[in-house]
Amino acid sequence: MKEMEYKGKQSIDILFEGEYEKYHFVIVSYGTHPCAYVELPKNHPLYGIEDNYDADIDVHGGITFARHLRHVLGERGDGSI
């Protein structure tokens, strides 16, 4: 895993990408803050849901993003994360 480097300006750098319990995930540095994205299959109950703070998932800030990852992974980001 690459180390998070605070740059004080917006930039995209993939720190780590992998799979955990059959879920694809990406950890991204935006230069000012890190974010983690987990890809959900279309049949998952939370697929496509945004701002679901009632979900039974222990995640900082809740689920706040449910779109394609093209802005992070380019053409490889064709799933919903």
Steps between C-alpha positions, in 0.01 A plus 500: 500500500623848416525745787250787516675822405321824587562746219266781598343492153256270324661207317401136454739222599398136551666384822374141494259283305395148584228258598365414845236231552417512125455882501723711279628812678720800427671738744559839342691809606357828378808687622295665774325190639476122447183310397417133467253359249346151507332361190158344557337252263170609342307249715632646827230675709711819524587517130430850367400643839667824608504675836361195679611577853262236641682210331639244742858564386770640724659755269623851576257750349252235386430402142526818297585389146324255268615580149758375253867535587602636161630816667746281694574201280436640153345247261553216752249664735185364342338359815305675771703564807 
